[in-house]
Amino acid sequence: MKIKELSVKISLLAFLAMRLLGGVKMAKCSVCGKATTFGNNVSHSHIRTNKQQKANIKKVKAVVEGTTKKVSVCTRCLRSGKVERA
């Protein structure tokens, strides 16, 4: 299978997955890479259901390589000073 055919099939699969998820966009910190995690809620009767824990991501103007850009950063990176705000 050629690389171009493979990339088309992968992008098609990604598109279909986005359609099934209802267009959910995964927010990810551009500094530390923190993103949405998945797990189970376990009730008292031990019934397991799916849950999502979304990272607290904020879009801020920051200085990146000497220029001002809007980047997605988690609040922990903001608080610890890993990002210089513009």
N, C-alpha and C positions, 0 to 999 in steps of 0.2 A: 504494500500500500504506500502510495506516495505521500510525502509530508503535507502537501497542500490539501489532498483529500482528507487526510487525518485531521488537520486543523479545521476544516469545514465541518466534519462530523462532530468534533469536540465543541465547536461554537454552537452547532445545532442542538447538542445535548444541553449545553448551558442555557440556551434560550428556552428549551422545553422545561428545564428545571425551574427557571424563573417564572414561567407561566403557571406551573403547578403550585409554586409557593405564593402566588399572588403578587409577584413583583417585589418581593422583599429584598431590600438592599442591605448587605452586611456592612455595618459601620466598623471601621478598623482604625486604630491609632497609628498615625504615620511615624511615631517615634519608637514605641515599644512593641507594636504589633498586636496589642490586646484587641480582641474581637468578641463576638457573641459566642457563648458556650452553651452546650446542650446537656441535659441530664433528665432525671426522673423526679417527679413529685411522688412521695410514698405516703399514702394515707394511713390512718390508724388500722384499717383492715388490710393493709399491705397491698392495696391496689396501686399499680404504678401507672402514671400518666406522664406525658412528655412536658418538659418545660424549657424555656429559654431564659438565659441570664444575659442581658445586653450590657455591654460596657458603657460607662457614662462618657460619651464622646461629644465634644464641642468643636464647632468650627471657629477657629480664631485666626486673626491676621498675625503672622509670625515672620521673623527674619530668617530666611533660608538662603544660605550662601550669598549673603549680602543684599538680597532683594526681598521685598515684602510679598508674601504669598498667603492665600487662605489655605489652611491645612486642618485636617481632622486630628484632634489630640484628645487623649483621655484626661480626666481631671486630675489623676494622680501625677501625670507628667507635668501638667500645668502647675500644680501645687509644689512639686519638688524642684521646679526651676530648670527643667530639662529643655524648655522652650523659651526663647526670647521673644516676647510680644512686641509687635510693631506699634 
